[in-house]
């Protein structure tokens, strides 16, 4: 995946000014990087416990479950 990233399509800046990758970009990348990306479509597969469970719980509470 060697291409230039496009704002809005691949990422956006949150209210704190941090870069957040889009779900579409993460799907194109093809794997969970283990960093706990907000829009991770892989259910945080490579995030270590207990952080993984906390992220999944937070996502569920925020109503961001697919």
Secondary structure, 3 states (H helix, E strand, C coil): CCCCCCECCCEEECCCCCEEECHHHHHHHCCCCCCCCCCCCCCCCCCCCCHHHHHHHHHHHCCCCC
